Each structure stands twice: as structure tokens, then as C-alpha cells.
Amino acid sequence: PADESPEELIRKANAAFYAGDSEAADPLYAAAAERTGDPGLVAFNRAAVLFQKGDFREAELAYLRTLDDAAIPDERRAKALFNRGVCLLKRDRSTGNLRTAIACFDLALTLE
């Protein structure tokens, strides 16, 4: 939808996601990502859709994009770190993934 604001697209995508329709939410998040001033928020929300679909690698990458946001609020940072750790554990339990997941969990615990 070309005439809708990023906020409206995110609102619609969130509504679709919470209604259990991740297929409808994903393209709305993608459209919002193209025009938002808060790409970290869109990446965070889209990561939840990818996680729900079982695409743990892409969800992890979306959480990394969320964490790249210099202005990320601490609450979102903590959730993104925790969720990234879970994605790593869902992907595989290699030594590297386990170490990174533990580091994510530890860092998330240091945030208020």
C-alpha cells in the first residue's frame, strides 16, 4: 500500500501477526521497512514472524539488524538479545552457537 504510513503498516502487520496470520504480516513489515524512520522496530517485529515460521537463521539475522540500531531502547535490545539466543539454539547446538547464545542471554540480563 503506497499511500499508508510506516506506522499504519506496522499496526496492520502487528494485528495480522497477533491474529495468527504471519503470511499477511510479513509483506506489510517489508513495506514498512522501506519507508520507516525506525528500521530496528520493523526488523524486530519481522523477526518474530520469521521465528514463528521456523526460519531461525533469517529471524536471527533480523534480530541482528535490530541490534544494529544505535538508538535502540534498552527493552527492545534485551528482547532482541534474548530472542537471538533462542534462534541460535533452535538452529543448532554447535559450540559456537552455544557460546554466542550464552553471551546474548548474559548481555540481556545486564539491561534493565
C-alpha positions in Angstrom: 0.0 0.0 0.0 1.8 3.1 -1.3 -0.3 5.7 0.5 0.0 4.2 4.0 2.4 5.5 6.6 5.0 3.1 8.0 3.2 3.3 11.4 0.0 2.2 9.8 1.7 -0.7 8.0 3.3 -1.8 11.3 0.0 -1.6 13.1 -1.7 -3.7 10.4 1.2 -6.2 10.4 1.1 -6.5 14.1 -2.6 -7.1 14.1 -2.2 -9.8 11.4 0.6 -11.4 13.4 -1.3 -11.4 16.7 -4.3 -12.9 14.8 -2.1 -15.7 13.7 -1.7 -14.7 10.1 2.1 -14.4 9.6 1.7 -14.7 5.9 -0.2 -11.4 5.8 2.1 -9.8 8.3 5.4 -10.4 6.5 4.7 -8.3 3.4 3.3 -5.5 5.5 6.5 -5.4 7.6 8.6 -5.5 4.3 6.6 -2.5 3.0 7.1 -0.6 6.3 10.8 -1.3 6.3 11.2 0.6 3.0 9.8 3.8 4.5 10.2 3.8 8.2 12.4 6.0 10.4 12.8 3.1 12.8 14.1 0.2 10.9 15.1 -1.6 14.1 11.5 -1.8 15.2 10.4 -3.3 11.8 13.3 -5.8 11.9 12.3 -6.8 15.5 8.7 -7.4 14.5 9.6 -9.2 11.3 12.0 -11.5 13.2 9.0 -12.7 15.3 7.2 -13.7 12.0 10.3 -15.5 10.8 10.7 -17.3 14.1 7.1 -18.4 14.0 7.6 -19.8 10.5 10.6 -21.8 11.8 13.1 -19.8 9.7 15.5 -19.4 12.6 18.5 -18.2 10.6 16.6 -15.3 9.0 15.0 -14.5 12.3 18.4 -14.3 13.9 19.6 -12.0 11.1 16.6 -9.8 11.7 17.4 -9.6 15.4 21.0 -8.6 14.4 19.6 -5.8 12.3 17.5 -4.8 15.3 20.7 -4.7 17.4 22.5 -2.6 14.8 20.2 0.3 15.6 22.2 2.9 17.5 19.1 4.4 19.1 17.5 1.0 20.2 15.7 1.3 23.5 17.1 -1.0 26.3 13.8 -3.0 26.5 14.0 -3.8 22.8 17.7 -4.5 23.0 17.2 -7.0 25.8 14.3 -8.8 24.0 16.3 -8.9 20.7 19.4 -10.3 22.5 17.3 -13.0 24.3 15.4 -13.9 21.1 18.6 -14.0 19.1 20.0 -16.5 21.6 16.9 -18.7 21.3 17.2 -18.6 17.5 20.8 -19.8 17.8 19.7 -22.7 20.0 16.9 -23.6 17.6 19.2 -23.6 14.6 21.8 -26.0 16.1 23.7 -26.5 19.2 27.2 -26.2 17.9 29.8 -24.9 20.3 29.9 -21.5 18.5 26.2 -21.1 18.6 26.0 -22.2 22.3 28.7 -19.6 23.2 27.0 -16.9 21.3 23.6 -17.7 22.7 25.0 -17.6 26.3 26.6 -14.3 25.6 23.3 -13.0 24.3 21.5 -14.2 27.4 24.1 -12.7 29.7 24.0 -9.4 28.0 20.3 -9.3 28.0 20.3 -9.9 31.8 22.5 -6.8 32.3 19.9 -4.5 30.7 17.0 -3.1 32.8 
